[in-house]
Amino acid sequence: MTERRPSLLGRTLRDESARPLRVSPLTAQLLTVGVDIGGTKVAAGVVTHEGEVLDQVRRETPDRSKSPQVVEDTIVGAVLDLAERHEIHAVGIGAAGFIDAERANVLFSPHLSWRNEPLREAISSRLRLPVVVENDANAAVWAEWRFGAGRGESHLVCVNLGTGIGGAMIVNGTLQRGRFGVAGEFGHMQVVPDGRRCECGNRGCWEQYASGNVLVREAREMAAANSPVAHPILERAGGDVSAITGPLITAAARDGDPAARELFEEIGQWLGVGIANLAAAFDPGTFVIGGGLSEAGDLLIGPARDSFSRSLTGRRFRPEARVVQAQLGNTAGLVGAADLARPFARRFRRARARARDRRARHPGGL
Ligand SMILES: [Zn+2]
C-alpha cells in the first residue's frame, strides 16, 4: 500500500475552532481521542461528544530522555491501544508550551526537548488520522467551557495553577490564541518589580507568587528553618523536608493546620491580585481556576475572591466577574483536546469513504 494519505490528513486542516463551534449531529456521534502530554507521562482517552471519557490509558515516557521520538512513540502506542477497542476519527494533542497558530508545530516546550517540532505531521502520518496540536491550557479551558465550570459564559478566562501558571481565554466560543498562537502566558506577567527570579529569566513573575511550586517551596522553607508552626506539616512528611508535597499540604490545610491554611491564604491573595490585572485587561464574566492547586477549593479561592475584590480597578463601580473552581480535574486537557479535534473527524470520514470508493472502482491502484 502506498503512503500518500498523510498529506490529505495532515496539511489541509483549517482552524475550525477559530470560529464559533458548529458541529453537525453526524459529526457529534464520532469518537475522538484526546492526548495529554505531561513531563513524564502521556495520558490518552476516548471522548464522546458530551465530554465523557469512555476509555483511558496512561503511559510513562520511559527513559526520561524526552526526545521527540520517545514521546511520539508513546503517543502513537497509546492511541493504537485505544483504537483496538474503539473506532476513532481524529486525535487532539494537548502539550505545554508554545504551539504555532497552525496548530501543527510545537515551537517550544518547557519540559520536553522540543524546538519547532512538527508534531502534527509526525503523528498524523503514523496513525493515518487527522491530528490537531493544542496548548494544554487552551485544551483545558475549552473543556471547562464546553462541559465544566465555564458553560454558557461568553467571556471566559481560565487560570491553571500547576507547577507554574498556565492560562487561556475564550470569547464568544472562540479560543483566543493570539497572532502567533502563544497568548495566555499569564504566569509571566510581572506582579512584583525586582521580585523573585523566574525560570523565564525575568523577575517578579506572577507564577513565582501563586503556583504549586510556590506552595511547596514556602512550606519546605518553613520546615527547613525549623519553624515550630511547620512541625505538623513536617511530621506528616515523616520528618523529611523533601517529602513535603502539594497534596500533603492541601490535606493538612483541609484538616485545619494553621500553617498550611496560611500558605493557601497567601497564595490565594496573590492569585486575586493577578486575576484583577486580567480583569482590567479582558473584563471576563467568569474566571475558572484550574490545575492541581485548585483542588484546595475554597481554601485557595476564598482568599483569591477577597483579594480580587480589593484589587479590582474601578471596584464598586463595575460588575465583578465570578471566580470559580474548575470542574473537570486532571482530565480537562485530554477532554478539551479530543473535543477540539472533533470538527476534523467528519471530513476524515468523508475522505476515507471516497478513498474506499476509489479503491473499489480501481482495484490494484490508489
Ligand atoms: Zn517568568
Boltz pocket constraint, residues with backbone or C-beta under 6 A from the ligand:
constraints:
  - pocket:
      binder: B
      contacts: [[A, 187], [A, 188], [A, 198], [A, 199], [A, 200], [A, 201], [A, 202], [A, 205]]
      max_distance: 6.0
